[in-house]
Amino acid sequence: MEMKITFPGGKKVNAEMDGVVIPTDQPIADGGDGSAPSPFNYFLASMGTCAGIYVLSFCQQRDISTEGMSLTQRMEFAVDDSGHKRLSKVTLDIMLPVGFPEKYRNAIVKTAELCSVKKVIMNPPEFEITAHLP
């Protein structure tokens, strides 16, 4: 699997994979145009949307309506010993729709916990960075 990262101008950095371009930009306060989410905001969104697709699939497989259903993701940050701000806690709250079967309440939580992004964070990959001249 491969992803190509390009620099279209300003503070914009794009990622392209499987013919889909994922644009990023920095906020205006950080010198960007604010025209797209920052890479870190995509990272944060990937956790909630990953859990969300599992929750959605769970409901679709059981013909449970998702009308009025939502997930709220809350992030807490702490300052580490070196003074750097770091993500310290992520909480996902699933707002169940009216009429959601009580017998599935624990199962929907377990389903959200299957999120692939969460699993990667819990078992991080090895990173290797190299640089080459043309």
C-alpha atoms as a printed R data frame, in Angstrom:
    type eleno elety resid chain resno       x      y      z
1   ATOM     1    CA   MET     A     1   0.000  0.000  0.000
2   ATOM     2    CA   GLU     A     2   1.344  3.416 -0.893
3   ATOM     3    CA   MET     A     3   0.276  7.024 -0.473
4   ATOM     4    CA   LYS     A     4   1.820  9.977 -2.342
5   ATOM     5    CA   ILE     A     5   2.268 13.256 -0.457
6   ATOM     6    CA   THR     A     6   2.493 16.464 -2.522
7   ATOM     7    CA   PHE     A     7   2.861 20.179 -1.832
8   ATOM     8    CA   PRO     A     8   0.393 22.231 -3.931
9   ATOM     9    CA   GLY     A     9   1.394 25.607 -2.461
10  ATOM    10    CA   GLY     A    10   1.285 27.683  0.674
11  ATOM    11    CA   LYS     A    11   0.893 25.505  3.767
12  ATOM    12    CA   LYS     A    12  -1.135 22.919  1.841
13  ATOM    13    CA   VAL     A    13  -0.018 19.292  1.848
14  ATOM    14    CA   ASN     A    14  -2.065 16.699 -0.018
15  ATOM    15    CA   ALA     A    15  -2.181 12.934  0.301
16  ATOM    16    CA   GLU     A    16  -3.270 10.807 -2.663
17  ATOM    17    CA   MET     A    17  -4.219  7.178 -2.413
18  ATOM    18    CA   ASP     A    18  -6.271  4.999 -4.735
19  ATOM    19    CA   GLY     A    19  -7.106  8.024 -6.900
20  ATOM    20    CA   VAL     A    20  -8.538 10.035 -3.995
21  ATOM    21    CA   VAL     A    21  -6.874 13.288 -2.930
22  ATOM    22    CA   ILE     A    22  -7.059 14.233  0.747
23  ATOM    23    CA   PRO     A    23  -6.273 17.956  0.995
24  ATOM    24    CA   THR     A    24  -4.808 19.474  4.145
25  ATOM    25    CA   ASP     A    25  -4.012 23.044  5.103
26  ATOM    26    CA   GLN     A    26  -3.024 24.902  8.219
27  ATOM    27    CA   PRO     A    27  -5.278 27.347 10.067
28  ATOM    28    CA   ILE     A    28  -4.902 31.011  9.171
29  ATOM    29    CA   ALA     A    29  -3.333 31.626 12.605
30  ATOM    30    CA   ASP     A    30  -0.567 29.166 11.636
31  ATOM    31    CA   GLY     A    31   0.128 30.721  8.223
32  ATOM    32    CA   GLY     A    32  -2.245 28.646  6.140
33  ATOM    33    CA   ASP     A    33  -5.423 29.566  4.289
34  ATOM    34    CA   GLY     A    34  -7.685 27.425  6.493
35  ATOM    35    CA   SER     A    35  -9.033 25.834  3.294
36  ATOM    36    CA   ALA     A    36  -8.966 22.251  4.594
37  ATOM    37    CA   PRO     A    37  -8.518 20.429  7.881
38  ATOM    38    CA   SER     A    38  -5.014 20.216  9.297
39  ATOM    39    CA   PRO     A    39  -3.344 16.792  9.276
40  ATOM    40    CA   PHE     A    40  -3.809 16.539 13.052
41  ATOM    41    CA   ASN     A    41  -7.518 17.311 12.763
42  ATOM    42    CA   TYR     A    42  -7.837 14.527 10.158
43  ATOM    43    CA   PHE     A    43  -6.100 12.238 12.636
44  ATOM    44    CA   LEU     A    44  -8.575 13.190 15.366
45  ATOM    45    CA   ALA     A    45 -11.509 12.789 12.972
46  ATOM    46    CA   SER     A    46 -10.241  9.380 11.858
47  ATOM    47    CA   MET     A    47 -10.863  7.986 15.337
48  ATOM    48    CA   GLY     A    48 -14.481  9.097 15.547
49  ATOM    49    CA   THR     A    49 -15.361  8.301 11.950
50  ATOM    50    CA   CYS     A    50 -13.729  4.876 12.230
51  ATOM    51    CA   ALA     A    51 -15.820  4.045 15.293
52  ATOM    52    CA   GLY     A    52 -18.771  5.575 13.450
53  ATOM    53    CA   ILE     A    53 -18.531  3.226 10.466
54  ATOM    54    CA   TYR     A    54 -18.495  0.239 12.822
55  ATOM    55    CA   VAL     A    55 -21.554  1.587 14.666
56  ATOM    56    CA   LEU     A    56 -23.347  2.338 11.386
57  ATOM    57    CA   SER     A    57 -22.622 -1.139 10.000
58  ATOM    58    CA   PHE     A    58 -23.828 -2.737 13.253
59  ATOM    59    CA   CYS     A    59 -27.156 -0.924 12.951
60  ATOM    60    CA   GLN     A    60 -27.525 -1.556  9.221
61  ATOM    61    CA   GLN     A    61 -26.932 -5.295  9.674
62  ATOM    62    CA   ARG     A    62 -29.760 -5.404 12.221
63  ATOM    63    CA   ASP     A    63 -32.125 -2.984 10.453
64  ATOM    64    CA   ILE     A    64 -31.871 -0.550 13.368
65  ATOM    65    CA   SER     A    65 -32.615  3.041 12.414
66  ATOM    66    CA   THR     A    66 -29.756  5.490 12.865
67  ATOM    67    CA   GLU     A    67 -32.015  8.531 12.621
68  ATOM    68    CA   GLY     A    68 -31.043 10.780 15.509
69  ATOM    69    CA   MET     A    69 -27.950  8.702 16.306
70  ATOM    70    CA   SER     A    70 -24.602 10.452 16.684
71  ATOM    71    CA   LEU     A    71 -21.193 10.048 18.241
72  ATOM    72    CA   THR     A    72 -19.527 12.826 20.208
73  ATOM    73    CA   GLN     A    73 -15.769 12.633 20.537
74  ATOM    74    CA   ARG     A    74 -14.057 14.564 23.290
75  ATOM    75    CA   MET     A    75 -10.310 15.001 23.455
76  ATOM    76    CA   GLU     A    76  -8.278 15.863 26.523
77  ATOM    77    CA   PHE     A    77  -4.748 17.190 26.318
78  ATOM    78    CA   ALA     A    78  -2.014 17.237 28.942
79  ATOM    79    CA   VAL     A    79   1.427 18.802 29.091
80  ATOM    80    CA   ASP     A    80   4.214 16.271 29.410
81  ATOM    81    CA   ASP     A    81   7.439 16.656 31.433
82  ATOM    82    CA   SER     A    82   9.183 18.406 28.519
83  ATOM    83    CA   GLY     A    83   6.385 20.993 28.222
84  ATOM    84    CA   HIS     A    84   4.796 19.565 25.066
85  ATOM    85    CA   LYS     A    85   1.043 19.312 24.766
86  ATOM    86    CA   ARG     A    86  -0.094 15.776 24.019
87  ATOM    87    CA   LEU     A    87  -3.366 13.986 23.487
88  ATOM    88    CA   SER     A    88  -4.025 12.238 26.796
89  ATOM    89    CA   LYS     A    89  -7.575 10.896 26.527
90  ATOM    90    CA   VAL     A    90 -10.244 10.321 23.890
91  ATOM    91    CA   THR     A    91 -13.836  9.723 24.930
92  ATOM    92    CA   LEU     A    92 -16.542  8.626 22.501
93  ATOM    93    CA   ASP     A    93 -20.166  8.998 23.557
94  ATOM    94    CA   ILE     A    94 -22.738  7.242 21.390
95  ATOM    95    CA   MET     A    95 -26.126  8.972 21.397
96  ATOM    96    CA   LEU     A    96 -28.516  6.150 20.678
97  ATOM    97    CA   PRO     A    97 -31.639  6.809 18.638
98  ATOM    98    CA   VAL     A    98 -35.109  6.622 20.121
99  ATOM    99    CA   GLY     A    99 -36.241  3.006 20.069
100 ATOM   100    CA   PHE     A   100 -32.728  1.544 20.047
101 ATOM   101    CA   PRO     A   101 -33.031 -2.019 21.423
102 ATOM   102    CA   GLU     A   102 -31.739 -2.169 24.999
103 ATOM   103    CA   LYS     A   103 -30.371 -5.672 24.373
104 ATOM   104    CA   TYR     A   104 -27.792 -4.135 21.984
105 ATOM   105    CA   ARG     A   105 -26.530 -1.303 24.219
106 ATOM   106    CA   ASN     A   106 -23.369 -3.120 25.377
107 ATOM   107    CA   ALA     A   107 -22.835 -4.640 21.935
108 ATOM   108    CA   ILE     A   108 -22.805 -1.239 20.213
109 ATOM   109    CA   VAL     A   109 -20.090 -0.052 22.628
110 ATOM   110    CA   LYS     A   110 -18.039 -3.210 21.961
111 ATOM   111    CA   THR     A   111 -18.533 -2.653 18.233
112 ATOM   112    CA   ALA     A   112 -17.223  0.928 18.423
113 ATOM   113    CA   GLU     A   113 -14.175 -0.412 20.278
114 ATOM   114    CA   LEU     A   114 -13.300 -2.505 17.185
115 ATOM   115    CA   CYS     A   115 -12.165  0.652 15.377
116 ATOM   116    CA   SER     A   116  -9.028 -0.046 13.326
117 ATOM   117    CA   VAL     A   117  -7.575  3.404 14.055
118 ATOM   118    CA   LYS     A   118  -7.855  2.790 17.805
119 ATOM   119    CA   LYS     A   119  -6.176 -0.596 17.389
120 ATOM   120    CA   VAL     A   120  -3.223  0.985 15.555
121 ATOM   121    CA   ILE     A   121  -2.824  3.605 18.287
122 ATOM   122    CA   MET     A   122  -2.930  0.899 20.943
123 ATOM   123    CA   ASN     A   123  -0.269 -1.106 19.053
124 ATOM   124    CA   PRO     A   124   1.755  1.535 17.164
125 ATOM   125    CA   PRO     A   125   3.692  0.670 14.026
126 ATOM   126    CA   GLU     A   126   7.400  1.114 13.542
127 ATOM   127    CA   PHE     A   127   8.287  4.307 11.662
128 ATOM   128    CA   GLU     A   128  11.181  4.584  9.223
129 ATOM   129    CA   ILE     A   129  11.940  7.849  7.422
130 ATOM   130    CA   THR     A   130  14.511  8.158  4.635
131 ATOM   131    CA   ALA     A   131  15.469 10.896  2.142
132 ATOM   132    CA   HIS     A   132  16.667 10.504 -1.467
133 ATOM   133    CA   LEU     A   133  17.930 12.776 -4.226
134 ATOM   134    CA   PRO     A   134  16.466 12.327 -7.734
